[in-house]
Amino acid sequence: MDLRERVIELSARITALRCEIGELEKKRAELEAMEKELDSVLIQPTQVPVNLFGAPISANGTGSITGRITKMLKESPEDEFTAGDIHQVLGDVKLPSLRSALARLADEETIERAGRGTYRAKKE
């Protein structure tokens, strides 16, 4: 084999290898895309229900109803809430129990009645 034939053979082999590498890179990109998709399917964040205000709703609230109401109102001291609003935030409290707790807290002057059916944190 003379030098000319060897150069032609090597050039042809280099071209073939470049094509193979190009195909492998396409397959690598496809593999990476599939792995990302698999990760997103397997590691999806749990869907946490939220209330009207964007706060997470706890299915199993901890603490007493009155304590949770007081805490919620203190977290938004300038806002006024209806029993329905507070029900949305607390999520797991029955509305009649919530209304009773609100009336009791207002009577005890732990929270304030802002108006008919609306409540807010007691101003210090």
N, CA, C and O atoms as CSV, one atom per row, in Angstrom:
chain,resi,resn,atom,element,x,y,z
A,1,MET,N,N,0.855,-1.159,0.000
A,1,MET,CA,C,0.000,0.000,0.000
A,1,MET,C,C,0.907,1.230,0.000
A,1,MET,O,O,1.813,1.381,0.820
A,2,ASP,N,N,0.616,2.079,-0.947
A,2,ASP,CA,C,1.456,3.264,-0.994
A,2,ASP,C,C,0.877,4.371,-0.111
A,2,ASP,O,O,-0.207,4.230,0.455
A,3,LEU,N,N,1.595,5.434,-0.011
A,3,LEU,CA,C,1.245,6.530,0.898
A,3,LEU,C,C,-0.100,7.149,0.529
A,3,LEU,O,O,-0.898,7.472,1.409
A,4,ARG,N,N,-0.352,7.314,-0.759
A,4,ARG,CA,C,-1.610,7.901,-1.207
A,4,ARG,C,C,-2.798,7.074,-0.755
A,4,ARG,O,O,-3.785,7.627,-0.270
A,5,GLU,N,N,-2.723,5.765,-0.902
A,5,GLU,CA,C,-3.814,4.872,-0.496
A,5,GLU,C,C,-4.021,4.901,1.023
A,5,GLU,O,O,-5.150,4.841,1.510
A,6,ARG,N,N,-2.920,4.992,1.751
A,6,ARG,CA,C,-3.018,5.050,3.224
A,6,ARG,C,C,-3.713,6.340,3.660
A,6,ARG,O,O,-4.545,6.307,4.567
A,7,VAL,N,N,-3.390,7.476,3.033
A,7,VAL,CA,C,-4.028,8.751,3.354
A,7,VAL,C,C,-5.518,8.674,3.060
A,7,VAL,O,O,-6.330,9.127,3.867
A,8,ILE,N,N,-5.887,8.108,1.917
A,8,ILE,CA,C,-7.303,7.967,1.550
A,8,ILE,C,C,-8.016,7.064,2.549
A,8,ILE,O,O,-9.129,7.377,2.972
A,9,GLU,N,N,-7.403,5.964,2.927
A,9,GLU,CA,C,-7.996,5.028,3.893
A,9,GLU,C,C,-8.194,5.696,5.253
A,9,GLU,O,O,-9.258,5.580,5.861
A,10,LEU,N,N,-7.147,6.406,5.729
A,10,LEU,CA,C,-7.253,7.091,7.025
A,10,LEU,C,C,-8.311,8.193,6.984
A,10,LEU,O,O,-9.059,8.352,7.948
A,11,SER,N,N,-8.392,8.945,5.910
A,11,SER,CA,C,-9.387,9.998,5.768
A,11,SER,C,C,-10.792,9.418,5.798
A,11,SER,O,O,-11.685,9.974,6.437
A,12,ALA,N,N,-10.984,8.319,5.120
A,12,ALA,CA,C,-12.295,7.664,5.093
A,12,ALA,C,C,-12.664,7.165,6.492
A,12,ALA,O,O,-13.813,7.301,6.913
A,13,ARG,N,N,-11.711,6.598,7.205
A,13,ARG,CA,C,-11.965,6.081,8.564
A,13,ARG,C,C,-12.269,7.230,9.524
A,13,ARG,O,O,-13.152,7.112,10.374
A,14,ILE,N,N,-11.543,8.338,9.391
A,14,ILE,CA,C,-11.790,9.519,10.229
A,14,ILE,C,C,-13.202,10.038,9.982
A,14,ILE,O,O,-13.918,10.366,10.928
A,15,THR,N,N,-13.606,10.114,8.721
A,15,THR,CA,C,-14.950,10.580,8.386
A,15,THR,C,C,-16.001,9.651,8.980
A,15,THR,O,O,-17.005,10.125,9.513
A,16,ALA,N,N,-15.797,8.361,8.901
A,16,ALA,CA,C,-16.742,7.385,9.453
A,16,ALA,C,C,-16.833,7.521,10.971
A,16,ALA,O,O,-17.927,7.484,11.535
A,17,LEU,N,N,-15.683,7.678,11.635
A,17,LEU,CA,C,-15.678,7.836,13.090
A,17,LEU,C,C,-16.378,9.124,13.510
A,17,LEU,O,O,-17.101,9.138,14.507
A,18,ARG,N,N,-16.173,10.202,12.763
A,18,ARG,CA,C,-16.860,11.456,13.075
A,18,ARG,C,C,-18.374,11.284,12.976
A,18,ARG,O,O,-19.112,11.815,13.805
A,19,CYS,N,N,-18.835,10.557,11.980
A,19,CYS,CA,C,-20.272,10.292,11.833
A,19,CYS,C,C,-20.785,9.475,13.015
A,19,CYS,O,O,-21.850,9.763,13.562
A,20,GLU,N,N,-20.018,8.452,13.408
A,20,GLU,CA,C,-20.412,7.623,14.553
A,20,GLU,C,C,-20.466,8.458,15.837
A,20,GLU,O,O,-21.390,8.322,16.640
A,21,ILE,N,N,-19.464,9.322,16.016
A,21,ILE,CA,C,-19.441,10.192,17.201
A,21,ILE,C,C,-20.653,11.128,17.191
A,21,ILE,O,O,-21.273,11.350,18.231
A,22,GLY,N,N,-20.987,11.669,16.032
A,22,GLY,CA,C,-22.165,12.539,15.915
A,22,GLY,C,C,-23.431,11.800,16.319
A,22,GLY,O,O,-24.275,12.348,17.029
A,23,GLU,N,N,-23.565,10.555,15.867
A,23,GLU,CA,C,-24.737,9.747,16.236
A,23,GLU,C,C,-24.744,9.460,17.739
A,23,GLU,O,O,-25.794,9.505,18.379
A,24,LEU,N,N,-23.573,9.168,18.293
A,24,LEU,CA,C,-23.495,8.910,19.731
A,24,LEU,C,C,-23.856,10.157,20.531
A,24,LEU,O,O,-24.512,10.053,21.568
A,25,GLU,N,N,-23.440,11.332,20.066
A,25,GLU,CA,C,-23.785,12.564,20.778
A,25,GLU,C,C,-25.287,12.822,20.729
A,25,GLU,O,O,-25.871,13.298,21.703
A,26,LYS,N,N,-25.914,12.507,19.592
A,26,LYS,CA,C,-27.371,12.621,19.518
A,26,LYS,C,C,-28.034,11.673,20.519
A,26,LYS,O,O,-28.989,12.040,21.204
A,27,LYS,N,N,-27.512,10.458,20.588
A,27,LYS,CA,C,-28.068,9.479,21.531
A,27,LYS,C,C,-27.823,9.900,22.974
A,27,LYS,O,O,-28.668,9.677,23.841
A,28,ARG,N,N,-26.653,10.518,23.236
A,28,ARG,CA,C,-26.363,10.993,24.584
A,28,ARG,C,C,-27.345,12.104,24.968
A,28,ARG,O,O,-27.846,12.125,26.092
A,29,ALA,N,N,-27.621,13.026,24.037
A,29,ALA,CA,C,-28.578,14.102,24.301
A,29,ALA,C,C,-29.974,13.528,24.541
A,29,ALA,O,O,-30.701,13.990,25.421
A,30,GLU,N,N,-30.336,12.524,23.756
A,30,GLU,CA,C,-31.635,11.867,23.945
A,30,GLU,C,C,-31.694,11.181,25.311
A,30,GLU,O,O,-32.716,11.238,25.994
A,31,LEU,N,N,-30.607,10.540,25.703
A,31,LEU,CA,C,-30.526,9.886,27.009
A,31,LEU,C,C,-30.677,10.910,28.133
A,31,LEU,O,O,-31.425,10.682,29.083
A,32,GLU,N,N,-29.971,12.036,28.028
A,32,GLU,CA,C,-30.057,13.070,29.056
A,32,GLU,C,C,-31.474,13.625,29.163
A,32,GLU,O,O,-31.963,13.877,30.264
A,33,ALA,N,N,-32.137,13.815,28.013
A,33,ALA,CA,C,-33.516,14.317,28.031
A,33,ALA,C,C,-34.442,13.312,28.711
A,33,ALA,O,O,-35.313,13.692,29.494
A,34,MET,N,N,-34.251,12.044,28.411
A,34,MET,CA,C,-35.078,11.005,29.036
A,34,MET,C,C,-34.829,10.929,30.538
A,34,MET,O,O,-35.770,10.753,31.312
A,35,GLU,N,N,-33.578,11.060,30.955
A,35,GLU,CA,C,-33.261,11.031,32.387
A,35,GLU,C,C,-33.882,12.219,33.107
A,35,GLU,O,O,-34.397,12.073,34.216
A,36,LYS,N,N,-33.836,13.395,32.487
A,36,LYS,CA,C,-34.462,14.578,33.090
A,36,LYS,C,C,-35.964,14.374,33.235
A,36,LYS,O,O,-36.549,14.696,34.269
A,37,GLU,N,N,-36.580,13.836,32.186
A,37,GLU,CA,C,-38.024,13.588,32.243
A,37,GLU,C,C,-38.351,12.582,33.335
A,37,GLU,O,O,-39.318,12.759,34.077
A,38,LEU,N,N,-37.553,11.531,33.436
A,38,LEU,CA,C,-37.770,10.524,34.475
A,38,LEU,C,C,-37.617,11.145,35.858
A,38,LEU,O,O,-38.419,10.872,36.751
A,39,ASP,N,N,-36.598,11.975,36.044
A,39,ASP,CA,C,-36.412,12.655,37.329
A,39,ASP,C,C,-37.610,13.527,37.668
A,39,ASP,O,O,-38.073,13.539,38.809
A,40,SER,N,N,-38.112,14.257,36.680
A,40,SER,CA,C,-39.249,15.141,36.959
A,40,SER,C,C,-40.500,14.339,37.284
A,40,SER,O,O,-41.340,14.799,38.056
A,41,VAL,N,N,-40.638,13.159,36.714
A,41,VAL,CA,C,-41.794,12.312,37.024
A,41,VAL,C,C,-41.657,11.714,38.418
A,41,VAL,O,O,-42.635,11.645,39.163
A,42,LEU,N,N,-40.459,11.285,38.771
A,42,LEU,CA,C,-40.247,10.622,40.053
A,42,LEU,C,C,-40.139,11.592,41.212
A,42,LEU,O,O,-40.519,11.252,42.333
A,43,ILE,N,N,-39.632,12.790,40.974
A,43,ILE,CA,C,-39.377,13.729,42.053
A,43,ILE,C,C,-40.294,14.934,41.918
A,43,ILE,O,O,-39.833,16.074,41.990
A,44,GLN,N,N,-41.576,14.699,41.726
A,44,GLN,CA,C,-42.513,15.806,41.671
A,44,GLN,C,C,-42.829,16.249,43.079
A,44,GLN,O,O,-43.028,15.416,43.963
A,45,PRO,N,N,-42.877,17.574,43.305
A,45,PRO,CA,C,-43.236,18.039,44.644
A,45,PRO,C,C,-44.671,17.648,44.953
A,45,PRO,O,O,-45.526,17.619,44.068
A,46,THR,N,N,-44.919,17.354,46.194
A,46,THR,CA,C,-46.269,17.001,46.578
A,46,THR,C,C,-47.155,18.222,46.455
A,46,THR,O,O,-46.741,19.342,46.752
A,47,GLN,N,N,-48.343,17.997,46.025
A,47,GLN,CA,C,-49.292,19.082,45.869
A,47,GLN,C,C,-49.883,19.410,47.228
A,47,GLN,O,O,-50.650,18.626,47.788
A,48,VAL,N,N,-49.528,20.557,47.749
A,48,VAL,CA,C,-50.039,21.008,49.035
A,48,VAL,C,C,-51.215,21.924,48.755
A,48,VAL,O,O,-51.053,22.932,48.068
A,49,PRO,N,N,-52.404,21.598,49.272
A,49,PRO,CA,C,-53.531,22.483,49.026
A,49,PRO,C,C,-53.318,23.841,49.701
A,49,PRO,O,O,-52.771,23.920,50.801
A,50,VAL,N,N,-53.755,24.896,49.033
A,50,VAL,CA,C,-53.609,26.232,49.597
A,50,VAL,C,C,-54.979,26.891,49.717
A,50,VAL,O,O,-55.915,26.542,48.997
A,51,ASN,N,N,-55.082,27.836,50.623
A,51,ASN,CA,C,-56.329,28.557,50.833
A,51,ASN,C,C,-56.393,29.765,49.911
A,51,ASN,O,O,-55.555,29.934,49.025
A,52,LEU,N,N,-57.402,30.605,50.133
A,52,LEU,CA,C,-57.579,31.801,49.304
A,52,LEU,C,C,-56.399,32.746,49.369
A,52,LEU,O,O,-56.175,33.528,48.445
A,53,PHE,N,N,-55.647,32.682,50.449
A,53,PHE,CA,C,-54.536,33.599,50.667
A,53,PHE,C,C,-53.202,32.989,50.264
A,53,PHE,O,O,-52.155,33.601,50.478
A,54,GLY,N,N,-53.223,31.789,49.683
A,54,GLY,CA,C,-52.002,31.139,49.256
A,54,GLY,C,C,-51.267,30.402,50.363
A,54,GLY,O,O,-50.177,29.876,50.136
A,55,ALA,N,N,-51.847,30.355,51.556
A,55,ALA,CA,C,-51.207,29.643,52.666
A,55,ALA,C,C,-51.579,28.169,52.589
A,55,ALA,O,O,-52.699,27.836,52.204
A,56,PRO,N,N,-50.654,27.280,52.951
A,56,PRO,CA,C,-50.976,25.857,52.908
A,56,PRO,C,C,-52.092,25.519,53.889
A,56,PRO,O,O,-52.167,26.048,54.998
A,57,ILE,N,N,-52.962,24.606,53.427
A,57,ILE,CA,C,-54.031,24.123,54.295
A,57,ILE,C,C,-53.532,22.852,54.956
A,57,ILE,O,O,-53.102,21.914,54.284
A,58,SER,N,N,-53.593,22.830,56.251
A,58,SER,CA,C,-53.152,21.666,57.005
A,58,SER,C,C,-54.328,20.737,57.214
A,58,SER,O,O,-55.360,21.142,57.749
A,59,ALA,N,N,-54.176,19.486,56.791
A,59,ALA,CA,C,-55.244,18.516,57.003
A,59,ALA,C,C,-55.325,18.134,58.469
A,59,ALA,O,O,-56.408,17.834,58.971
A,60,ASN,N,N,-54.219,18.140,59.148
A,60,ASN,CA,C,-54.185,17.807,60.571
A,60,ASN,C,C,-53.568,18.976,61.314
A,60,ASN,O,O,-52.378,18.968,61.626
A,61,GLY,N,N,-54.380,19.973,61.592
A,61,GLY,CA,C,-53.862,21.131,62.300
A,61,GLY,C,C,-53.399,20.749,63.688
A,61,GLY,O,O,-53.994,19.890,64.338
A,62,THR,N,N,-52.354,21.379,64.129
A,62,THR,CA,C,-51.858,21.111,65.472
A,62,THR,C,C,-52.213,22.267,66.360
A,62,THR,O,O,-52.158,23.420,65.932
A,63,GLY,N,N,-52.571,21.987,67.569
A,63,GLY,CA,C,-52.933,23.019,68.523
A,63,GLY,C,C,-54.437,23.177,68.602
A,63,GLY,O,O,-55.187,22.618,67.803
A,64,SER,N,N,-54.857,23.955,69.587
A,64,SER,CA,C,-56.284,24.184,69.779
A,64,SER,C,C,-56.823,25.086,68.683
A,64,SER,O,O,-56.070,25.813,68.035
A,65,ILE,N,N,-58.120,25.032,68.482
A,65,ILE,CA,C,-58.744,25.901,67.487
A,65,ILE,C,C,-58.499,27.361,67.853
A,65,ILE,O,O,-58.129,28.165,66.997
A,66,THR,N,N,-58.706,27.702,69.122
A,66,THR,CA,C,-58.527,29.094,69.530
A,66,THR,C,C,-57.084,29.539,69.350
A,66,THR,O,O,-56.830,30.666,68.924
A,67,GLY,N,N,-56.145,28.669,69.669
A,67,GLY,CA,C,-54.728,29.003,69.479
A,67,GLY,C,C,-54.382,29.210,68.026
A,67,GLY,O,O,-53.621,30.115,67.683
A,68,ARG,N,N,-54.937,28.377,67.175
A,68,ARG,CA,C,-54.666,28.492,65.745
A,68,ARG,C,C,-55.304,29.743,65.163
A,68,ARG,O,O,-54.716,30.402,64.305
A,69,ILE,N,N,-56.507,30.075,65.627
A,69,ILE,CA,C,-57.165,31.294,65.156
A,69,ILE,C,C,-56.350,32.513,65.570
A,69,ILE,O,O,-56.052,33.389,64.758
A,70,THR,N,N,-55.999,32.549,66.843
A,70,THR,CA,C,-55.228,33.683,67.367
A,70,THR,C,C,-53.924,33.848,66.603
A,70,THR,O,O,-53.558,34.962,66.228
A,71,LYS,N,N,-53.226,32.753,66.371
A,71,LYS,CA,C,-51.951,32.805,65.641
A,71,LYS,C,C,-52.154,33.337,64.227
A,71,LYS,O,O,-51.394,34.181,63.752
A,72,MET,N,N,-53.187,32.832,63.566
A,72,MET,CA,C,-53.457,33.260,62.199
A,72,MET,C,C,-53.751,34.753,62.141
A,72,MET,O,O,-53.240,35.450,61.265
A,73,LEU,N,N,-54.565,35.247,63.058
A,73,LEU,CA,C,-54.903,36.669,63.059
A,73,LEU,C,C,-53.684,37.533,63.385
A,73,LEU,O,O,-53.521,38.614,62.820
A,74,LYS,N,N,-52.836,37.063,64.288
A,74,LYS,CA,C,-51.630,37.825,64.642
A,74,LYS,C,C,-50.647,37.884,63.477
A,74,LYS,O,O,-49.874,38.837,63.367
A,75,GLU,N,N,-50.668,36.877,62.608
A,75,GLU,CA,C,-49.769,36.871,61.454
A,75,GLU,C,C,-50.183,37.914,60.415
A,75,GLU,O,O,-49.370,38.324,59.586
A,76,SER,N,N,-51.458,38.347,60.459
A,76,SER,CA,C,-51.952,39.378,59.539
A,76,SER,C,C,-52.712,40.417,60.352
A,76,SER,O,O,-53.934,40.518,60.240
A,77,PRO,N,N,-51.998,41.196,61.174
A,77,PRO,CA,C,-52.670,42.074,62.131
A,77,PRO,C,C,-53.511,43.186,61.504
A,77,PRO,O,O,-54.426,43.694,62.154
A,78,GLU,N,N,-53.233,43.569,60.289
A,78,GLU,CA,C,-53.979,44.654,59.652
A,78,GLU,C,C,-55.204,44.147,58.895
A,78,GLU,O,O,-56.050,44.943,58.486
A,79,ASP,N,N,-55.308,42.839,58.707
A,79,ASP,CA,C,-56.392,42.274,57.900
A,79,ASP,C,C,-57.589,41.896,58.755
A,79,ASP,O,O,-57.467,41.592,59.942
A,80,GLU,N,N,-58.751,41.927,58.112
A,80,GLU,CA,C,-59.991,41.485,58.742
A,80,GLU,C,C,-60.449,40.227,58.026
A,80,GLU,O,O,-60.338,40.116,56.805
A,81,PHE,N,N,-60.966,39.277,58.801
A,81,PHE,CA,C,-61.354,37.986,58.256
A,81,PHE,C,C,-62.769,37.628,58.678
A,81,PHE,O,O,-63.193,37.935,59.792
A,82,THR,N,N,-63.487,36.982,57.788
A,82,THR,CA,C,-64.776,36.393,58.150
A,82,THR,C,C,-64.509,34.971,58.631
A,82,THR,O,O,-63.403,34.448,58.493
A,83,ALA,N,N,-65.540,34.361,59.194
A,83,ALA,CA,C,-65.394,32.965,59.615
A,83,ALA,C,C,-65.053,32.089,58.406
A,83,ALA,O,O,-64.272,31.144,58.513
A,84,GLY,N,N,-65.651,32.417,57.256
A,84,GLY,CA,C,-65.356,31.659,56.029
A,84,GLY,C,C,-63.908,31.772,55.607
A,84,GLY,O,O,-63.301,30.792,55.175
A,85,ASP,N,N,-63.344,32.986,55.732
A,85,ASP,CA,C,-61.927,33.185,55.397
A,85,ASP,C,C,-61.042,32.331,56.297
A,85,ASP,O,O,-60.124,31.653,55.834
A,86,ILE,N,N,-61.337,32.378,57.583
A,86,ILE,CA,C,-60.526,31.626,58.549
A,86,ILE,C,C,-60.698,30.137,58.322
A,86,ILE,O,O,-59.750,29.366,58.472
A,87,HIS,N,N,-61.899,29.733,57.964
A,87,HIS,CA,C,-62.157,28.316,57.655
A,87,HIS,C,C,-61.301,27.868,56.486
A,87,HIS,O,O,-60.762,26.761,56.488
A,88,GLN,N,N,-61.176,28.735,55.480
A,88,GLN,CA,C,-60.329,28.411,54.327
A,88,GLN,C,C,-58.871,28.238,54.737
A,88,GLN,O,O,-58.179,27.351,54.237
A,89,VAL,N,N,-58.413,29.080,55.639
A,89,VAL,CA,C,-57.015,29.027,56.066
A,89,VAL,C,C,-56.754,27.797,56.919
A,89,VAL,O,O,-55.777,27.083,56.691
A,90,LEU,N,N,-57.606,27.543,57.891
A,90,LEU,CA,C,-57.363,26.424,58.800
A,90,LEU,C,C,-57.713,25.091,58.167
A,90,LEU,O,O,-57.087,24.077,58.475
A,91,GLY,N,N,-58.698,25.076,57.291
A,91,GLY,CA,C,-58.984,23.889,56.491
A,91,GLY,C,C,-59.686,22.746,57.179
A,91,GLY,O,O,-60.669,22.235,56.643
A,92,ASP,N,N,-59.237,22.325,58.327
A,92,ASP,CA,C,-59.777,21.111,58.939
A,92,ASP,C,C,-60.726,21.391,60.101
A,92,ASP,O,O,-61.163,20.454,60.768
A,93,VAL,N,N,-61.049,22.637,60.354
A,93,VAL,CA,C,-61.932,23.002,61.466
A,93,VAL,C,C,-63.350,23.132,60.927
A,93,VAL,O,O,-63.572,23.778,59.903
A,94,LYS,N,N,-64.297,22.526,61.608
A,94,LYS,CA,C,-65.692,22.619,61.181
A,94,LYS,C,C,-66.184,24.041,61.419
A,94,LYS,O,O,-65.884,24.656,62.443
A,95,LEU,N,N,-66.938,24.544,60.464
A,95,LEU,CA,C,-67.382,25.933,60.510
A,95,LEU,C,C,-68.178,26.275,61.777
A,95,LEU,O,O,-67.935,27.337,62.351
A,96,PRO,N,N,-69.108,25.443,62.242
A,96,PRO,CA,C,-69.809,25.792,63.487
A,96,PRO,C,C,-68.862,25.904,64.684
A,96,PRO,O,O,-69.022,26.792,65.521
A,97,SER,N,N,-67.892,25.018,64.765
A,97,SER,CA,C,-66.912,25.082,65.856
A,97,SER,C,C,-66.080,26.349,65.738
A,97,SER,O,O,-65.758,26.992,66.738
A,98,LEU,N,N,-65.742,26.694,64.525
A,98,LEU,CA,C,-64.955,27.892,64.279
A,98,LEU,C,C,-65.729,29.147,64.691
A,98,LEU,O,O,-65.175,30.039,65.335
A,99,ARG,N,N,-66.997,29.211,64.323
A,99,ARG,CA,C,-67.811,30.373,64.688
A,99,ARG,C,C,-67.934,30.503,66.204
A,99,ARG,O,O,-67.871,31.606,66.747
A,100,SER,N,N,-68.111,29.372,66.879
A,100,SER,CA,C,-68.201,29.402,68.350
A,100,SER,C,C,-66.900,29.909,68.958
A,100,SER,O,O,-66.909,30.720,69.884
A,101,ALA,N,N,-65.778,29.420,68.423
A,101,ALA,CA,C,-64.473,29.838,68.945
A,101,ALA,C,C,-64.245,31.324,68.701
A,101,ALA,O,O,-63.710,32.017,69.566
A,102,LEU,N,N,-64.644,31.818,67.534
A,102,LEU,CA,C,-64.483,33.246,67.233
A,102,LEU,C,C,-65.314,34.101,68.189
A,102,LEU,O,O,-64.836,35.110,68.708
A,103,ALA,N,N,-66.553,33.693,68.414
A,103,ALA,CA,C,-67.421,34.452,69.332
A,103,ALA,C,C,-66.827,34.455,70.735
A,103,ALA,O,O,-66.808,35.489,71.404
A,104,ARG,N,N,-66.342,33.297,71.179
A,104,ARG,CA,C,-65.749,33.197,72.516
A,104,ARG,C,C,-64.500,34.069,72.631
A,104,ARG,O,O,-64.329,34.783,73.619
A,105,LEU,N,N,-63.636,34.014,71.630
A,105,LEU,CA,C,-62.417,34.830,71.643
A,105,LEU,C,C,-62.738,36.326,71.637
A,105,LEU,O,O,-62.065,37.115,72.301
A,106,ALA,N,N,-63.762,36.704,70.886
A,106,ALA,CA,C,-64.153,38.121,70.846
A,106,ALA,C,C,-64.754,38.539,72.189
A,106,ALA,O,O,-64.472,39.629,72.687
A,107,ASP,N,N,-65.584,37.669,72.773
A,107,ASP,CA,C,-66.175,37.980,74.087
A,107,ASP,C,C,-65.100,38.106,75.159
A,107,ASP,O,O,-65.210,38.936,76.061
A,108,GLU,N,N,-64.069,37.286,75.059
A,108,GLU,CA,C,-62.960,37.326,76.026
A,108,GLU,C,C,-61.983,38.463,75.713
A,108,GLU,O,O,-61.039,38.708,76.465
A,109,GLU,N,N,-62.224,39.153,74.594
A,109,GLU,CA,C,-61.376,40.244,74.114
A,109,GLU,C,C,-59.952,39.792,73.779
A,109,GLU,O,O,-58.994,40.556,73.893
A,110,THR,N,N,-59.843,38.527,73.364
A,110,THR,CA,C,-58.563,38.009,72.870
A,110,THR,C,C,-58.341,38.478,71.436
A,110,THR,O,O,-57.212,38.750,71.027
A,111,ILE,N,N,-59.448,38.569,70.670
A,111,ILE,CA,C,-59.421,39.120,69.317
A,111,ILE,C,C,-60.488,40.210,69.265
A,111,ILE,O,O,-61.265,40.366,70.207
A,112,GLU,N,N,-60.525,40.960,68.174
A,112,GLU,CA,C,-61.510,42.031,68.042
A,112,GLU,C,C,-62.533,41.697,66.973
A,112,GLU,O,O,-62.218,41.074,65.960
A,113,ARG,N,N,-63.760,42.122,67.217
A,113,ARG,CA,C,-64.769,42.106,66.164
A,113,ARG,C,C,-64.564,43.392,65.371
A,113,ARG,O,O,-64.711,44.492,65.904
A,114,ALA,N,N,-64.228,43.246,64.113
A,114,ALA,CA,C,-63.990,44.420,63.282
A,114,ALA,C,C,-65.310,44.985,62.764
A,114,ALA,O,O,-65.404,46.170,62.441
A,115,GLY,N,N,-66.287,44.159,62.690
A,115,GLY,CA,C,-67.603,44.532,62.189
A,115,GLY,C,C,-68.478,43.303,62.256
A,115,GLY,O,O,-68.080,42.279,62.811
A,116,ARG,N,N,-69.648,43.399,61.703
A,116,ARG,CA,C,-70.546,42.253,61.734
A,116,ARG,C,C,-69.940,41.083,60.961
A,116,ARG,O,O,-69.779,41.144,59.742
A,117,GLY,N,N,-69.611,40.036,61.678
A,117,GLY,CA,C,-69.075,38.821,61.059
A,117,GLY,C,C,-67.623,38.901,60.641
A,117,GLY,O,O,-67.133,38.001,59.959
A,118,THR,N,N,-66.923,39.950,61.030
A,118,THR,CA,C,-65.497,40.050,60.674
A,118,THR,C,C,-64.664,40.203,61.950
A,118,THR,O,O,-65.082,40.814,62.934
A,119,TYR,N,N,-63.495,39.632,61.882
A,119,TYR,CA,C,-62.605,39.594,63.053
A,119,TYR,C,C,-61.196,39.993,62.634
A,119,TYR,O,O,-60.819,39.902,61.466
A,120,ARG,N,N,-60.433,40.437,63.624
A,120,ARG,CA,C,-59.037,40.781,63.383
A,120,ARG,C,C,-58.270,40.578,64.690
A,120,ARG,O,O,-58.859,40.371,65.751
A,121,ALA,N,N,-56.964,40.641,64.587
A,121,ALA,CA,C,-56.123,40.510,65.784
A,121,ALA,C,C,-56.365,41.704,66.688
A,121,ALA,O,O,-56.644,42.810,66.225
A,122,LYS,N,N,-56.255,41.465,67.967
A,122,LYS,CA,C,-56.425,42.549,68.939
A,122,LYS,C,C,-55.221,43.460,68.825
A,122,LYS,O,O,-54.078,43.004,68.804
A,123,LYS,N,N,-55.489,44.747,68.751
A,123,LYS,CA,C,-54.387,45.710,68.664
A,123,LYS,C,C,-53.790,45.892,70.035
A,123,LYS,O,O,-54.500,46.078,71.023
A,124,GLU,N,N,-52.504,45.839,70.080
A,124,GLU,CA,C,-51.789,45.900,71.370
A,124,GLU,C,C,-51.695,47.313,71.871
A,124,GLU,O,O,-51.129,47.553,72.938
